[in-house]
Amino acid sequence: MTGFREFDEDIPFLSMREYARVTGYLPVNIRAVTESERPALTSRIVLESAFPEHPELPEIEDQALSTCLQILNSKLDTIIKLLALDANCKEMDLAKVNISDGGIRIISAVSFGRDDPVEIRLMLPTAPSMIFYIYGKVVSCEPAGENSELCVEFTDIDDDIREHIAKYVFHKQREILRKKRSRTS
């Protein structure tokens, strides 16, 4: 989506960008990737769960009972997925990021060099929640107090992941617009 401008709650339209972007707090981890492991890594969506799959519910002739059991089963599945994701979130840091489907800006405790390959593990607040593994290269790494402000361009990103990020950005932009409209009304 070319032609979109940077969009943030605090920053009005600053410059033209290839992708729309927003700022938010997300669970994320970034690690350096060695050149030797880089060819074997591909972006992916993972829903890590320690819970085994269960067989389908048997057919029940009582329609009301069948519907109730299906609803209960659906709720239990949701709870199990949330518990599994909560365990995975504890391994990630909640960080303020500026994200688009083309890249990410984040404050990092680790400093990187320009063009260093990195792996970004990211979770978006979508339903269902998913963990994304995305690979990119460092575009810039500037000092930010005791940390570094890291800008990463996504170089290996699956089209499905790019679409999920674009939907998240669009959803956040709509929220920001609604807040601005409600303040002016």
Secondary structure, DSSP 8 states (H G I E B T S, - for coil): -TTEE---SS----SEESS-EEEEEEEEEEEE--TTTGGG---EEE----S---------S-HHHHHHHHHHHHHHHHHHHHHHHHHHHTTSEEEEEEEETTEEEEEESS---TT-EEEEEEEES-SS-EEEEEEEEEEEEEEETTEEEEEEEEEE--HHHHHHHHHHHHHHHHHHHHHHHHHH-
